[in-house]
Amino acid sequence: MVHIIKTRRKSQIPPVEADEALRIDKTETLTVRIPEAVRMTGIGRSKLYELIQSGDIGIVKIGASTLIPVDSLRDLIARNRRQ
């Protein structure tokens, strides 16, 4: 018995020009979980929870998940940067 495998034809989407490909933004992560925020910032887990409790870092709660907006981490670092 012979099986015939059909393949899809080439996509009808036109190819992207090289210049245009450079202008396409990569998708950026909006939020991270606690362990990732600890890794990204170098702040200890307990200190991170203190900053959340004090309101210095914003969070997003979805169900039981605690998510930290990456922008909130960037703002924290910017506010505490010493020149």
C-alpha positions as CSV (number, residue, x, y, z in Angstrom):
1,M,0.0,0.0,0.0
2,V,1.3,3.4,-0.9
3,H,0.5,6.5,1.1
4,I,0.6,9.8,-0.7
5,I,1.5,12.8,1.5
6,K,0.3,16.1,0.3
7,T,2.4,19.1,1.1
8,R,1.2,22.6,1.4
9,R,1.9,25.0,-1.4
10,K,4.2,27.9,-0.8
11,S,2.6,30.6,1.3
12,Q,0.8,33.3,-0.5
13,I,2.3,35.9,1.9
14,P,4.9,38.0,0.0
15,P,8.5,37.8,1.3
16,V,9.6,40.5,3.6
17,E,12.2,42.9,2.3
18,A,15.5,42.9,4.3
19,D,15.0,46.6,5.3
20,E,11.5,45.9,6.5
21,A,12.6,42.9,8.5
22,L,14.9,45.1,10.5
23,R,12.0,47.5,11.4
24,I,9.7,44.7,12.7
25,D,9.7,44.9,16.5
26,K,10.3,41.6,18.4
27,T,7.6,40.7,20.8
28,E,8.6,41.9,24.3
29,T,7.7,40.2,27.5
30,L,5.2,42.3,29.4
31,T,5.3,40.5,32.8
32,V,7.5,38.0,34.6
33,R,6.9,35.8,37.6
34,I,8.7,36.3,40.9
35,P,11.7,33.9,40.3
36,E,12.4,35.6,36.9
37,A,12.1,39.1,38.5
38,V,14.6,38.0,41.2
39,R,17.0,36.7,38.4
40,M,16.6,39.9,36.3
41,T,17.2,42.4,39.0
42,G,19.5,40.6,41.4
43,I,17.2,41.5,44.3
44,G,16.6,38.8,46.8
45,R,13.1,37.2,46.9
46,S,12.3,38.5,50.4
47,K,13.3,42.1,49.4
48,L,11.2,41.8,46.2
49,Y,8.2,40.9,48.3
50,E,8.9,43.9,50.6
51,L,9.0,46.2,47.6
52,I,5.7,44.7,46.3
53,Q,4.1,45.2,49.8
54,S,5.3,48.8,50.0
55,G,4.0,49.6,46.5
56,D,7.5,50.3,45.0
57,I,6.9,47.5,42.5
58,G,3.5,47.0,40.9
59,I,2.0,43.6,40.4
60,V,-0.7,42.0,38.3
61,K,-2.8,39.2,39.9
62,I,-4.4,36.8,37.5
63,G,-6.0,33.9,39.5
64,A,-3.3,32.7,41.9
65,S,-0.5,34.0,39.7
66,T,1.5,37.0,40.7
67,L,3.0,38.7,37.7
68,I,5.3,41.7,37.8
69,P,5.3,44.1,34.8
70,V,8.8,44.5,33.4
71,D,8.2,48.2,33.2
72,S,7.7,48.3,37.0
73,L,11.1,46.7,37.4
74,R,12.7,49.1,35.0
75,D,11.1,52.0,36.9
76,L,12.4,50.7,40.2
77,I,16.0,50.5,38.8
78,A,15.8,53.9,37.2
79,R,14.5,55.5,40.5
80,N,17.3,54.0,42.5
81,R,20.1,54.6,40.1
82,R,23.0,56.7,41.5
83,Q,25.0,58.8,39.2
